[in-house]
């Protein structure tokens, strides 16, 4: 009786709305409006080379829902209790009152891999190599005030700030555009360009002392008079016989890092009109690649690619290497403020060093950031990301537009793979094998088991009571996980060089570096049986693989001429004789593949996310794409119309737009409400996908979903949590 009354009430409400003279507006597709992150619709043609297949129009529009896990630090500066961090996706402002528990305050999306920062008061200056000079007001939430773009053919390399002036180098193959520009920043929020002077070759960096600017280029040290800021004058140059990169001037000497022969060159600049080379100090005989130079008193810190040489210049023209400072992982930037050094590390965050003893830098504290996202798996409304040096991160994705990190666990080595079984996360770690976490409470993961063998492991897949792990050195390791708290190594098989695994219906597909794919029968996990080996598509670098029924999909990269590779489709109905039946050209080194319905989703590295329609596996075509650059995706999971992506610059949630509401036609509208009511109360057909019929993501398709949907369509309520429009 109550069920009938509820049905009647809902039906009457819907019919009244249908009969309303103003209802026509409600029957149109509704467009999502999100304030989280940057929303963008990217079709295949937006990111794929011109020679890619273009016979079908993209049928899937993929948009960014949200992101979290700030990763990929290019540079950072500190002012007061705030750190201004330039990540691969843009600016992150962090409260570091307690560096051990940083609080992210603001984010300004502006993707760029290379950036160098400086802050004056509340004005933040960002120099981006191929974009220009950006000026932000960071009094509160960052506001982009000015953009001074690079001129035609130019790149920006280096800058110096002295007093009320900002000096910026331009480099261009068009020599007339290469040189030094001077800005007046007496009003820091509004720089004014004053003057420009050409430098004969391509300038790199600049150091300003008194009335002179010292500019390195690809071969020389140039001296420029800046006594008249509106009309700077080039005076002279001296050859450094190689790749002159950075310069630091002290007294009568300019010290230039030479990347061609890993040396420090000393130039006498007593007479700016006639500088001359005095001496050359070899910093390293190996692959040191000296770049940035910073000075503290009579010590220079010459930064290389993995260490920093400490050079005593007290003797002027006879510098001496007196120490070495290990800085592995640090980006090209290094900042000194008094006796404190700030060193950004791309994957590890901002390290702060005490230089009270210039010869013995001591780390004071570190603003840690999560590492690279290698793999991701889902447990309910939570994503678990294998996060490299940062261990695992647990992310609440109940609202895809606002994913939140709710827990983390720093594993001993690099967390590289993750798979879920029941409420357990099985994580492969480079230092200690397989780790098992109880996630019955996702906000508090508990380590409950481990298996020390194998050691050098990566990807992991689970089928039944067994985990199959890519052990690069030995092959595939089989681990019994019937008791998750006591995982036990069973056997190892196949050849070394395993990079990817995929399991499907009692079969295991193995991809390795040796230009081969093998298929195993794993119905008896203790003794896997080889079905076929050496499936060898035309190219020579294997990547991800997947299978559905009688078809296998193999992504391969073409190393010849550094061209893109292909996704090959094989008919394996006769597993002894696989036959190639289809191909999608121009894919990159695919890191992960997932299949859902008629779509194959690829984490396609530099090309971002690609989606292939495989309704007819022998005639596949691109259905859509999303450009994740500057971040490169490593793994993905699909749930309904939401993609969860682990990338090297963060964790992304993407709406695929392929969920058309319960009736499977168009976007959510009144017909979907009628369809859902009919299913719930009248035995009508099931929703097109289970998730489309569960707009409140309660886990069941029940009466509350119909109420939720009606409130969304007609009452301005919250959008379906799965993201369908």
GUSE-643628 format. One line per field, with one value per residue (C-alpha): residue in one letter; x, y, z. Coordinates in steps of 0.02 Angstrom, whole numbers, plus 50000, padded with zeros to 5 digits. Layout:
GUSE-643628
residuo [a / ...]
X [X / ...]
Y [Y / ...]
Z [Z / ...]
END
This chain:
GUSE-643628
residuo [x / x / x / x / x / x / x / x / x / x / x / x / x / x / x / x / x / x / x / x / x / x / x / x / x / x / x / x / x / x / x / x / x / x / x / x / x / x / x / x / x / x / x / x / x / x / x / x / x / x / x / x / x / x / x / x / x / x / x / x / x / x / x / x / x / x / x / x / x / x / x / x / x / x / x / x / x / x / x / x / x / x / x / x / x / x / x / x / x / x / x / x / x / x / x / x / x / x / x / x / x / x / x / x / x / x / x / x / x / x / x / x / x / x / x / x / x / x / x / x / x / x / x / x / x / x / x / x / x / x / x / x / x / x / x / x / x / x / x / x / x / x / x / x / x / x / x / x / x / x / x / x / x / x / x / x / x / x / x / x / x / x / x / x / x / x / x / x / x / x / x / x / x / x / x / x / x / x / x / x / x / x / x / x / x / x / x / x / x / x / x / x / x / x / x / x / x / x / x / x / x / x / x / x / x / x / x / x / x / x / x / x / x / x / x / x / x / x / x / x / x / x / x / x / x / x / x / x / x / x / x / x / x / x / x / x / x / x / x / x / x / x / x / x / x / x / x / x / x / x / x / x / x / x / x / x / x / x / x / x / x / x / x / x / x / x / x / x / x / x / x / x / x / x / x / x / x / x / x / x / x / x / x / x / x / x / x / x / x / x / x / x / x / x / x / x / x / x / x / x / x / x / x / x / x / x / x / x / x / x / x / x / x / x / x / x / x / x / x / x / x / x / x / x / x / x / x / x / x / x / x / x / x / x / x / x / x / x / x / x / x / x / x / x / x / x / x / x / x / x / x / x / x / x / x / x / x / x / x / x / x / x / x / x / x / x / x / x / x / x / x / x / x / x / x / x / x / x / x / x / x / x / x / x / x / x / x / x / x / x / x / x / x / x / x / x / x / x / x / x / x / x / x / x / x / x / x / x / x / x / x / x / x / x / x / x / x / x / x / x / x / x / x / x / x / x / x / x / x / x / x / x / x / x / x / x / x / x / x / x / x / x / x / x / x / x / x / x / x / x / x / x / x / x / x / x / x / x / x / x / x / x / x / x / x / x / x / x / x / x / x / x / x / x / x / x / x / x / x / x / x / x / x / x / x / x / x / x / x / x / x / x / x / x / x / x / x / x / x / x / x / x / x / x / x / x / x / x / x / x / x / x / x / x / x / x / x / x / x / x / x / x / x / x / x / x / x / x / x / x / x / x / x / x / x / x / x / x / x / x / x / x / x / x / x / x / x / x / x / x / x / x / x / x / x / x / x / x / x / x / x / x / x / x / x / x / x / x / x / x / x / x / x / x / x / x / x / x / x / x / x / x / x / x / x / x / x / x / x / x / x / x / x / x / x / x / x / x / x / x / x / x / x / x / x / x / x / x / x / x / x / x / x / x / x / x / x / x / x / x / x / x / x / x / x / x / x / x / x / x / x / x / x / x / x / x / x / x / x / x / x / x / x / x / x / x / x / x / x / x / x / x / x / x / x / x / x / x / x / x / x / x / x / x / x / x / x / x / x / x / x / x / x / x / x / x / x / x / x / x / x / x / x / x / x / x / x / x / x / x / x / x / x / x / x / x / x / x / x / x / x / x / x / x / x / x / x / x / x / x / x / x / x / x / x / x / x / x / x / x / x / x / x / x / x]
X [50000 / 50140 / 50239 / 50089 / 50061 / 50244 / 50237 / 50079 / 50150 / 50307 / 50211 / 50088 / 50233 / 50320 / 50159 / 50120 / 50292 / 50270 / 50106 / 50177 / 50183 / 50361 / 50428 / 50514 / 50668 / 50685 / 50691 / 50853 / 51024 / 51094 / 51273 / 51381 / 51459 / 51610 / 51718 / 51849 / 52004 / 52008 / 51865 / 51910 / 51832 / 51968 / 51933 / 52052 / 52117 / 52167 / 52317 / 52352 / 52475 / 52403 / 52431 / 52318 / 52159 / 52021 / 51883 / 51766 / 51716 / 51755 / 51602 / 51660 / 51692 / 51811 / 51821 / 51921 / 51817 / 51947 / 52125 / 52229 / 52403 / 52514 / 52662 / 52805 / 52889 / 52988 / 53030 / 52978 / 53010 / 52969 / 52904 / 52853 / 52748 / 52701 / 52786 / 52747 / 52772 / 52768 / 52704 / 52684 / 52502 / 52529 / 52548 / 52516 / 52518 / 52554 / 52548 / 52711 / 52685 / 52714 / 52820 / 52784 / 52598 / 52585 / 52414 / 52373 / 52290 / 52267 / 52294 / 52310 / 52309 / 52439 / 52526 / 52714 / 52860 / 52999 / 52983 / 53089 / 53013 / 53050 / 52943 / 52944 / 52816 / 52652 / 52709 / 52762 / 52865 / 52865 / 52980 / 52925 / 53046 / 52929 / 52786 / 52854 / 52855 / 52701 / 52661 / 52543 / 52465 / 52476 / 52406 / 52269 / 52212 / 52335 / 52280 / 52371 / 52401 / 52520 / 52592 / 52742 / 52748 / 52904 / 52928 / 52927 / 53048 / 53113 / 53132 / 53166 / 53311 / 53372 / 53341 / 53410 / 53325 / 53420 / 53331 / 53183 / 53238 / 53208 / 53332 / 53272 / 53365 / 53283 / 53355 / 53306 / 53376 / 53335 / 53485 / 53400 / 53278 / 53409 / 53464 / 53428 / 53268 / 53256 / 53094 / 53051 / 52968 / 52956 / 52772 / 52802 / 52626 / 52644 / 52816 / 52856 / 52976 / 53111 / 53242 / 53318 / 53491 / 53540 / 53669 / 53762 / 53729 / 53595 / 53595 / 53569 / 53586 / 53626 / 53707 / 53696 / 53829 / 53830 / 53809 / 53846 / 53749 / 53852 / 53763 / 53817 / 53773 / 53806 / 53991 / 54037 / 54023 / 53950 / 53963 / 53822 / 53813 / 53648 / 53690 / 53549 / 53408 / 53309 / 53456 / 53570 / 53729 / 53826 / 54010 / 54114 / 54126 / 54255 / 54253 / 54228 / 54265 / 54107 / 53933 / 53938 / 53784 / 53775 / 53880 / 53916 / 54022 / 54124 / 54243 / 54352 / 54307 / 54163 / 54143 / 54059 / 53998 / 54046 / 53939 / 54045 / 54194 / 54119 / 54227 / 54219 / 54297 / 54372 / 54361 / 54445 / 54314 / 54414 / 54401 / 54223 / 54282 / 54420 / 54379 / 54497 / 54500 / 54619 / 54597 / 54490 / 54447 / 54390 / 54243 / 54218 / 54286 / 54120 / 53942 / 53927 / 53845 / 53868 / 53727 / 53668 / 53791 / 53749 / 53869 / 53880 / 54025 / 54181 / 54101 / 54016 / 53889 / 53899 / 53751 / 53771 / 53647 / 53668 / 53781 / 53840 / 54025 / 54076 / 54211 / 54316 / 54350 / 54444 / 54599 / 54507 / 54584 / 54632 / 54468 / 54476 / 54348 / 54332 / 54177 / 54034 / 53850 / 53738 / 53578 / 53511 / 53337 / 53348 / 53281 / 53384 / 53345 / 53427 / 53391 / 53495 / 53427 / 53561 / 53634 / 53479 / 53465 / 53302 / 53317 / 53162 / 53160 / 53047 / 52977 / 53018 / 52970 / 53062 / 53215 / 53279 / 53463 / 53562 / 53726 / 53793 / 53943 / 53960 / 54056 / 53926 / 53747 / 53623 / 53443 / 53330 / 53161 / 53074 / 52907 / 52866 / 52752 / 52682 / 52788 / 52745 / 52581 / 52627 / 52467 / 52290 / 52151 / 51977 / 51895 / 51719 / 51723 / 51911 / 52057 / 52222 / 52372 / 52544 / 52643 / 52826 / 52938 / 52785 / 52712 / 52524 / 52392 / 52208 / 52092 / 51907 / 51822 / 51640 / 51632 / 51738 / 51745 / 51831 / 51943 / 52022 / 52176 / 52116 / 52263 / 52440 / 52569 / 52753 / 52818 / 53006 / 53047 / 52951 / 52770 / 52746 / 52591 / 52426 / 52279 / 52123 / 52041 / 51897 / 51952 / 52137 / 52262 / 52408 / 52553 / 52718 / 52867 / 53042 / 53127 / 53024 / 52919 / 52731 / 52642 / 52461 / 52354 / 52186 / 52071 / 51915 / 51937 / 52007 / 52060 / 52175 / 52264 / 52345 / 52493 / 52440 / 52553 / 52705 / 52802 / 52986 / 52998 / 53012 / 53117 / 53122 / 52938 / 52814 / 52640 / 52521 / 52358 / 52246 / 52139 / 52055 / 52168 / 52328 / 52425 / 52534 / 52678 / 52798 / 52970 / 53082 / 53236 / 53155 / 52986 / 52814 / 52799 / 52645 / 52594 / 52458 / 52349 / 52210 / 52264 / 52298 / 52394 / 52514 / 52550 / 52662 / 52773 / 52727 / 52830 / 52909 / 52897 / 52929 / 53082 / 53160 / 53110 / 52925 / 52845 / 52657 / 52528 / 52343 / 52228 / 52063 / 51955 / 52090 / 52220 / 52372 / 52445 / 52628 / 52723 / 52911 / 53049 / 53102 / 52974 / 52859 / 52689 / 52652 / 52484 / 52469 / 52330 / 52323 / 52176 / 52308 / 52404 / 52541 / 52594 / 52544 / 52539 / 52605 / 52473 / 52570 / 52729 / 52821 / 52674 / 52779 / 52695 / 52802 / 52880 / 53009 / 52957 / 52812 / 52699 / 52527 / 52415 / 52232 / 52108 / 51922 / 51852 / 51938 / 52034 / 52198 / 52256 / 52443 / 52516 / 52691 / 52808 / 52909 / 53087 / 53137 / 53156 / 53072 / 52900 / 52739 / 52687 / 52521 / 52387 / 52374 / 52221 / 52244 / 52114 / 52161 / 52011 / 52145 / 52274 / 52409 / 52401 / 52359 / 52309 / 52325 / 52155 / 52160 / 52271 / 52260 / 52413 / 52506 / 52500 / 52639 / 52719 / 52553 / 52574 / 52404 / 52246 / 52072 / 51919 / 51741 / 51594 / 51635 / 51780 / 51965 / 52049 / 52235 / 52353 / 52457 / 52601 / 52643 / 52478 / 52373 / 52214 / 52153 / 51988 / 51961 / 51791 / 51809 / 51625 / 51694 / 51870 / 51922 / 51873 / 51926 / 51924 / 51964 / 51814 / 51896 / 52049 / 52105 / 52270 / 52345 / 52502 / 52612 / 52577 / 52595 / 52475 / 52541 / 52382 / 52193 / 52035 / 51859 / 51699 / 51544 / 51579 / 51723 / 51907 / 52030 / 52204 / 52373 / 52495 / 52669 / 52597 / 52448 / 52289 / 52149 / 51965 / 51891 / 51712 / 51697 / 51524 / 51477 / 51346 / 51181 / 51066 / 50957 / 50867 / 51031 / 50971 / 51047 / 51084 / 50980 / 50803 / 50623 / 50617 / 50755 / 50649 / 50502 / 50619 / 50693 / 50523 / 50462 / 50613 / 50604 / 50416 / 50347 / 50472 / 50531 / 50700 / 50858 / 50958 / 51081 / 51221 / 51200 / 51287 / 51170 / 51025 / 51114 / 51134 / 51161 / 51296 / 51218 / 51267 / 51088 / 50955 / 50812 / 50674 / 50794 / 50881 / 50719 / 50689 / 50870 / 50856 / 50691 / 50763 / 50913 / 50814 / 50675 / 50726 / 50906 / 50975 / 51149 / 51208 / 51224 / 51380 / 51442 / 51458 / 51332 / 51252]
Y [50000 / 50121 / 50071 / 50107 / 50275 / 50322 / 50271 / 50370 / 50524 / 50520 / 50483 / 50624 / 50743 / 50693 / 50704 / 50877 / 50932 / 50855 / 50947 / 51111 / 51240 / 51285 / 51107 / 51114 / 51190 / 51045 / 50916 / 50984 / 50914 / 50999 / 51062 / 51033 / 51186 / 51147 / 51264 / 51132 / 51143 / 51181 / 51111 / 51068 / 50969 / 50887 / 50792 / 50671 / 50800 / 50914 / 50810 / 50684 / 50711 / 50760 / 50587 / 50501 / 50412 / 50541 / 50447 / 50450 / 50601 / 50587 / 50515 / 50538 / 50710 / 50693 / 50832 / 50861 / 50837 / 50867 / 50834 / 50815 / 50759 / 50905 / 50825 / 50876 / 51028 / 51137 / 51278 / 51351 / 51508 / 51544 / 51705 / 51709 / 51557 / 51522 / 51423 / 51464 / 51303 / 51290 / 51117 / 51039 / 51095 / 51271 / 51368 / 51290 / 51404 / 51310 / 51361 / 51297 / 51362 / 51180 / 51109 / 50933 / 50962 / 51082 / 51149 / 51182 / 51353 / 51397 / 51325 / 51418 / 51300 / 51351 / 51196 / 51213 / 51099 / 51229 / 51386 / 51496 / 51601 / 51759 / 51852 / 52035 / 52081 / 52011 / 52006 / 51836 / 51831 / 51673 / 51653 / 51511 / 51458 / 51459 / 51566 / 51727 / 51825 / 51806 / 51922 / 51864 / 51957 / 51831 / 51943 / 51811 / 51691 / 51707 / 51829 / 51837 / 52023 / 52031 / 51918 / 51979 / 51848 / 51792 / 51880 / 51784 / 51638 / 51680 / 51586 / 51658 / 51583 / 51687 / 51842 / 51945 / 52070 / 52216 / 52358 / 52416 / 52331 / 52162 / 52100 / 51963 / 51874 / 51830 / 51695 / 51676 / 51601 / 51773 / 51865 / 52035 / 51974 / 51898 / 52005 / 52082 / 52173 / 52291 / 52315 / 52446 / 52357 / 52505 / 52453 / 52265 / 52223 / 52317 / 52302 / 52425 / 52380 / 52514 / 52458 / 52317 / 52279 / 52148 / 52014 / 51943 / 51760 / 51666 / 51729 / 51613 / 51694 / 51862 / 51931 / 52117 / 52209 / 52399 / 52479 / 52320 / 52164 / 52009 / 51896 / 51722 / 51655 / 51493 / 51536 / 51700 / 51811 / 51981 / 52143 / 52270 / 52445 / 52475 / 52648 / 52711 / 52585 / 52648 / 52626 / 52484 / 52468 / 52312 / 52344 / 52187 / 51999 / 51865 / 51689 / 51549 / 51414 / 51314 / 51314 / 51463 / 51445 / 51539 / 51680 / 51751 / 51908 / 51946 / 52094 / 52098 / 51923 / 51841 / 51654 / 51563 / 51382 / 51295 / 51144 / 51090 / 51037 / 51038 / 51183 / 51348 / 51489 / 51643 / 51806 / 51967 / 52107 / 52250 / 52341 / 52312 / 52360 / 52229 / 52074 / 51927 / 51744 / 51708 / 51526 / 51371 / 51252 / 51075 / 51033 / 50852 / 50734 / 50641 / 50687 / 50837 / 50963 / 51122 / 51248 / 51366 / 51459 / 51537 / 51633 / 51643 / 51752 / 51680 / 51514 / 51469 / 51329 / 51263 / 51150 / 50997 / 50862 / 50758 / 50856 / 51031 / 51077 / 51197 / 51313 / 51431 / 51594 / 51684 / 51678 / 51766 / 51702 / 51533 / 51452 / 51284 / 51145 / 51119 / 51012 / 50920 / 50930 / 50785 / 50854 / 50709 / 50744 / 50933 / 51034 / 51162 / 51292 / 51334 / 51487 / 51566 / 51682 / 51728 / 51564 / 51464 / 51369 / 51315 / 51168 / 51109 / 50924 / 50870 / 50715 / 50744 / 50924 / 51075 / 51041 / 51180 / 51180 / 51270 / 51340 / 51408 / 51299 / 51332 / 51171 / 51063 / 51098 / 51021 / 50986 / 51081 / 51025 / 50968 / 51013 / 50839 / 50807 / 50643 / 50555 / 50496 / 50405 / 50232 / 50134 / 50153 / 50036 / 50066 / 50008 / 50077 / 50266 / 50271 / 50265 / 50191 / 50260 / 50179 / 50339 / 50293 / 50367 / 50427 / 50253 / 50242 / 50378 / 50345 / 50468 / 50493 / 50510 / 50506 / 50677 / 50660 / 50849 / 50867 / 50716 / 50723 / 50632 / 50551 / 50439 / 50393 / 50263 / 50286 / 50117 / 50082 / 50094 / 50144 / 50088 / 50038 / 49928 / 49906 / 49787 / 49766 / 49607 / 49623 / 49761 / 49728 / 49827 / 49726 / 49843 / 49803 / 49895 / 49903 / 49876 / 49743 / 49643 / 49631 / 49728 / 49698 / 49836 / 49816 / 49954 / 49911 / 50091 / 50179 / 50331 / 50222 / 50090 / 49954 / 49848 / 49670 / 49561 / 49552 / 49437 / 49472 / 49379 / 49430 / 49587 / 49693 / 49699 / 49810 / 49779 / 49662 / 49577 / 49466 / 49319 / 49215 / 49177 / 49218 / 49374 / 49380 / 49502 / 49566 / 49524 / 49613 / 49508 / 49337 / 49339 / 49322 / 49279 / 49188 / 49228 / 49139 / 49272 / 49159 / 49221 / 49407 / 49422 / 49284 / 49300 / 49158 / 49146 / 48993 / 48997 / 49106 / 49076 / 49156 / 49256 / 49415 / 49587 / 49579 / 49750 / 49720 / 49591 / 49570 / 49432 / 49378 / 49224 / 49101 / 49174 / 49279 / 49392 / 49435 / 49574 / 49595 / 49699 / 49558 / 49599 / 49460 / 49426 / 49261 / 49188 / 49069 / 48958 / 48994 / 48885 / 48791 / 48938 / 48829 / 48774 / 48897 / 48819 / 48910 / 48926 / 49030 / 49132 / 49252 / 49346 / 49475 / 49625 / 49730 / 49848 / 49807 / 49890 / 49807 / 49904 / 49869 / 49725 / 49678 / 49548 / 49521 / 49356 / 49299 / 49461 / 49524 / 49706 / 49742 / 49918 / 49935 / 50081 / 50103 / 50148 / 50169 / 50353 / 50390 / 50375 / 50331 / 50149 / 50058 / 49964 / 49794 / 49682 / 49492 / 49358 / 49224 / 49109 / 48982 / 49030 / 48928 / 49040 / 49221 / 49322 / 49511 / 49579 / 49764 / 49912 / 50088 / 50186 / 50322 / 50277 / 50313 / 50198 / 50145 / 50120 / 50045 / 49980 / 49957 / 49888 / 49936 / 49894 / 49933 / 50048 / 50022 / 50158 / 50190 / 50283 / 50334 / 50428 / 50586 / 50578 / 50574 / 50471 / 50388 / 50295 / 50164 / 50097 / 49907 / 49861 / 49778 / 49728 / 49702 / 49880 / 49985 / 50174 / 50319 / 50375 / 50517 / 50582 / 50695 / 50788 / 50769 / 50867 / 50924 / 50771 / 50596 / 50459 / 50293 / 50203 / 50218 / 50140 / 50153 / 50162 / 50208 / 50371 / 50421 / 50388 / 50388 / 50426 / 50411 / 50529 / 50595 / 50765 / 50716 / 50615 / 50659 / 50620 / 50633 / 50629 / 50527 / 50588 / 50414 / 50388 / 50444 / 50427 / 50277 / 50265 / 50269 / 50413 / 50587 / 50677 / 50672 / 50737 / 50701 / 50538 / 50470 / 50505 / 50411 / 50269 / 50252 / 50255 / 50120 / 50012 / 50034 / 50012 / 49937 / 49804 / 49903 / 49878 / 49906 / 50068 / 50077 / 50062 / 50023 / 50185 / 50291 / 50225 / 50265 / 50454 / 50472 / 50335 / 50242 / 50077 / 50023 / 50079 / 50123 / 50251 / 50380 / 50382 / 50429 / 50569 / 50627 / 50627 / 50722 / 50851 / 50872 / 50888 / 50999 / 51072 / 51126 / 50991 / 50916 / 50834 / 50644 / 50598 / 50490 / 50644 / 50609 / 50764]
Z [50000 / 50049 / 49893 / 49782 / 49866 / 49842 / 49658 / 49630 / 49715 / 49610 / 49451 / 49482 / 49517 / 49356 / 49253 / 49322 / 49269 / 49097 / 49074 / 49133 / 48991 / 49041 / 49047 / 48878 / 48956 / 49076 / 48938 / 48869 / 48914 / 49068 / 49066 / 49220 / 49298 / 49405 / 49505 / 49538 / 49430 / 49245 / 49142 / 48964 / 48822 / 48719 / 48560 / 48479 / 48359 / 48502 / 48552 / 48416 / 48273 / 48105 / 48033 / 48159 / 48107 / 48086 / 47996 / 48145 / 48245 / 48431 / 48515 / 48693 / 48768 / 48916 / 49046 / 49203 / 49360 / 49495 / 49551 / 49707 / 49762 / 49711 / 49626 / 49515 / 49596 / 49476 / 49597 / 49764 / 49864 / 50046 / 50121 / 50303 / 50344 / 50163 / 50027 / 49846 / 49748 / 49560 / 49518 / 49347 / 49347 / 49414 / 49576 / 49747 / 49900 / 50061 / 50244 / 50322 / 50499 / 50543 / 50401 / 50460 / 50431 / 50283 / 50237 / 50055 / 50046 / 49864 / 49691 / 49527 / 49376 / 49246 / 49176 / 49149 / 49186 / 49197 / 49302 / 49414 / 49552 / 49650 / 49776 / 49827 / 49957 / 49893 / 49712 / 49647 / 49486 / 49382 / 49232 / 49119 / 48984 / 48835 / 48901 / 48975 / 49138 / 49248 / 49392 / 49530 / 49675 / 49818 / 49955 / 49971 / 49836 / 49689 / 49555 / 49390 / 49359 / 49212 / 49078 / 48979 / 48841 / 48753 / 48588 / 48425 / 48428 / 48602 / 48764 / 48937 / 49032 / 49178 / 49281 / 49423 / 49538 / 49612 / 49700 / 49598 / 49438 / 49360 / 49228 / 49110 / 48970 / 48802 / 48690 / 48508 / 48350 / 48280 / 48353 / 48343 / 48476 / 48592 / 48736 / 48905 / 48954 / 49103 / 49201 / 49330 / 49478 / 49597 / 49595 / 49610 / 49554 / 49391 / 49308 / 49169 / 49029 / 49018 / 48895 / 48795 / 48729 / 48603 / 48645 / 48494 / 48535 / 48634 / 48814 / 48962 / 49134 / 49211 / 49369 / 49406 / 49507 / 49518 / 49347 / 49251 / 49199 / 49163 / 49039 / 48984 / 48813 / 48723 / 48709 / 48795 / 48946 / 48897 / 48996 / 48980 / 49052 / 49142 / 49210 / 49099 / 49127 / 48978 / 48861 / 48917 / 48813 / 48767 / 48805 / 48778 / 48785 / 48819 / 48750 / 48876 / 48747 / 48775 / 48846 / 48966 / 49074 / 49239 / 49312 / 49484 / 49507 / 49661 / 49666 / 49511 / 49453 / 49363 / 49390 / 49245 / 49242 / 49081 / 49042 / 48893 / 48999 / 49176 / 49231 / 49323 / 49223 / 49306 / 49208 / 49262 / 49241 / 49319 / 49153 / 49086 / 48913 / 48909 / 49014 / 48999 / 49050 / 49194 / 49245 / 49229 / 49372 / 49327 / 49438 / 49389 / 49259 / 49242 / 49200 / 49315 / 49196 / 49301 / 49289 / 49426 / 49539 / 49707 / 49821 / 50011 / 50070 / 49986 / 49941 / 49778 / 49767 / 49589 / 49556 / 49447 / 49400 / 49557 / 49673 / 49713 / 49716 / 49854 / 49789 / 49895 / 49799 / 49938 / 49827 / 49686 / 49526 / 49601 / 49661 / 49747 / 49768 / 49956 / 49970 / 49887 / 49933 / 49876 / 49801 / 49699 / 49633 / 49649 / 49503 / 49409 / 49542 / 49708 / 49817 / 49955 / 50089 / 50212 / 50274 / 50226 / 50061 / 49980 / 49861 / 49766 / 49721 / 49579 / 49665 / 49848 / 49884 / 49954 / 50061 / 50175 / 50226 / 50360 / 50290 / 50454 / 50415 / 50227 / 50203 / 50290 / 50232 / 50355 / 50310 / 50431 / 50368 / 50212 / 50136 / 50076 / 49929 / 49865 / 49736 / 49562 / 49536 / 49470 / 49494 / 49560 / 49619 / 49688 / 49849 / 49864 / 49859 / 49887 / 49768 / 49826 / 49731 / 49731 / 49747 / 49727 / 49861 / 49957 / 49982 / 49961 / 49965 / 50001 / 49915 / 49949 / 49779 / 49835 / 49753 / 49595 / 49579 / 49748 / 49782 / 49954 / 50022 / 50183 / 50228 / 50178 / 50223 / 50182 / 50129 / 50148 / 49962 / 49805 / 49799 / 49618 / 49604 / 49694 / 49679 / 49786 / 49850 / 49973 / 50092 / 50071 / 49967 / 49900 / 49866 / 49781 / 49854 / 49780 / 49948 / 50035 / 49913 / 49937 / 50075 / 50127 / 50203 / 50290 / 50224 / 50322 / 50382 / 50227 / 50328 / 50433 / 50328 / 50435 / 50376 / 50414 / 50308 / 50194 / 50081 / 50061 / 49896 / 49760 / 49784 / 49626 / 49586 / 49495 / 49424 / 49514 / 49464 / 49569 / 49517 / 49650 / 49796 / 49703 / 49660 / 49505 / 49518 / 49385 / 49455 / 49332 / 49369 / 49366 / 49278 / 49357 / 49541 / 49605 / 49785 / 49884 / 49968 / 50031 / 50203 / 50172 / 50334 / 50280 / 50093 / 50035 / 49882 / 49777 / 49617 / 49485 / 49297 / 49126 / 49075 / 49148 / 49090 / 49135 / 49126 / 49118 / 49169 / 49132 / 49193 / 49117 / 49146 / 49199 / 49082 / 49118 / 48982 / 49005 / 48916 / 48924 / 48849 / 48734 / 48599 / 48657 / 48734 / 48819 / 48870 / 49017 / 49083 / 49270 / 49319 / 49419 / 49495 / 49569 / 49396 / 49259 / 49086 / 48934 / 48799 / 48675 / 48677 / 48565 / 48494 / 48404 / 48324 / 48205 / 48333 / 48463 / 48627 / 48714 / 48830 / 48906 / 48853 / 48884 / 48827 / 48806 / 48750 / 48591 / 48566 / 48636 / 48628 / 48628 / 48636 / 48565 / 48542 / 48383 / 48429 / 48245 / 48213 / 48379 / 48299 / 48389 / 48394 / 48377 / 48470 / 48386 / 48396 / 48387 / 48364 / 48492 / 48467 / 48421 / 48554 / 48466 / 48312 / 48356 / 48203 / 48191 / 48139 / 48183 / 48222 / 48292 / 48238 / 48332 / 48515 / 48638 / 48768 / 48846 / 49034 / 49072 / 48987 / 49057 / 48967 / 49014 / 48902 / 48721 / 48764 / 48792 / 48897 / 48879 / 48995 / 48846 / 48926 / 48828 / 48733 / 48892 / 48897 / 48737 / 48721 / 48586 / 48533 / 48523 / 48495 / 48340 / 48392 / 48211 / 48167 / 48317 / 48311 / 48426 / 48527 / 48623 / 48712 / 48854 / 48856 / 49030 / 48986 / 49064 / 49170 / 49097 / 49154 / 49221 / 49270 / 49267 / 49336 / 49262 / 49363 / 49266 / 49177 / 49292 / 49257 / 49402 / 49338 / 49425 / 49339 / 49373 / 49418 / 49523 / 49538 / 49416 / 49406 / 49231 / 49170 / 49010 / 48961 / 48899 / 49033 / 48957 / 49108 / 49156 / 48988 / 48890 / 48779 / 48788 / 48950 / 49109 / 49079 / 49128 / 49030 / 49142 / 49297 / 49220 / 49166 / 49340 / 49426 / 49307 / 49348 / 49536 / 49556 / 49397 / 49343 / 49192 / 49107 / 49208 / 49191 / 49048 / 49177 / 49360 / 49406 / 49300 / 49403 / 49566 / 49557 / 49745 / 49743 / 49888 / 49811 / 49770 / 49646 / 49764 / 49787 / 49857 / 49687 / 49600 / 49725 / 49705 / 49516 / 49514 / 49633 / 49518 / 49357 / 49421 / 49588 / 49561 / 49675 / 49671 / 49510 / 49502 / 49597 / 49453 / 49346 / 49208 / 49133]
END
